[in-house]
Structure formats: C-alpha cells, structure tokens
Amino acid sequence: SEERTMWTRPLLTVMAVNFTMEMASGGEMAMLMLYIANQFPQCTATCRASLLSLFSLTGIFASLVLLPASLHFLSRINTLRFAILGRIATMFVFAVATELWVVFLGMVVALPAYFSTSIISDITASLAPKAMQGRALGMLTSMTTLNSILAPPCFAALFEAARGSHPPGMPWALGVAVATFSLLLTCLIRPP
C-alpha cells in the first residue's frame, strides 16, 4: 500500500532525529527557568521574562536571516546538523554558566537551534511521497507534541535529583547526550 511505502528508512530516521532533537529541546525549555531561579536568584521575574523575550527575538532572527543564509551555503541535512550543534553548544554553555551573563550569551549560541523545526519539516516533506506529505508532517508534529508532554517532567525530575551538583549545570548533560545522539542519527539520512 502507499502508506507502507511512505515509511522508508530515511523518513523513519528523520522521525527518530526529530524525536531526540525535540526531547533535548523540550528538556532545555523545561529546565531553563528552574535552573535560572535556583542558580541565579538575583534574576528576578522581570529578568526571566526578558530571557524569554530574548528567546523569541533570537528565534525570529534565526528563522528570517540565519536559516536562509545557512541554506545558501549548506545542504538541508548539513543545515539540520548545524541546528543540532547549536542546541548542543547552548546546553553546554548553560551547564558551565556560573554567572548570569553567560546564560544570556547562551541565547546567541542558540541561534542555529531555533530553526531546527523548520529544516526538519522541510526534509520530512522532501522524503515523503507527495500524496503522503501531510500525513508525514502530521506525524512529525505529533512527535513534537509528545515530547512537549514527556520532556518537562523527565528533565525537571533530573534537575531536582542533581540539585547542588558540580558543575552547577550537571542536569544539562542529559540534554547534550540526547542532542548528540540526534546529531549522530543524521548520518543515517540519505536524501533522495
């Protein structure tokens, strides 16, 4: 059947990349405000709101400027790898942050990570048969939603268990590991 032929190895691999990438991203978002509140008590509610606004602004910049520039110089799969590397680097910066300004620096390092969803959707659509693209993109969205349900409690529990660890951002190590696995999975994707 047409649906069975839709689920090729490259498309299933992209789904696995998306799942692991979104798990790392969801974990990052789940931990960030907890981490900042615990590690940097001087960061008030206004400070944390500013960080969230900065996330949004950098996301807009990344999507409108950095993504097109990246696609001009890199293939789609390498642009995805660049985005995942941005996620890994960001979580590493958060893990070693001992001062609040380093967290703000992490927002700049995160720029490529913000267009990961756009590029993975593009790759998914290119791998699915034309008549099945909607179904494939729907599956991608469902997996992202599942991660937005699973990642926060998993990473929050990890955060609580590692409270007081050294370095202070030790819980970020799981996010780095998951995103690194996602990056390794991209080596299995062979675009048509």
Disulfide bonds with the S-S distance in Angstrom:
Cys43-Cys47 1.99
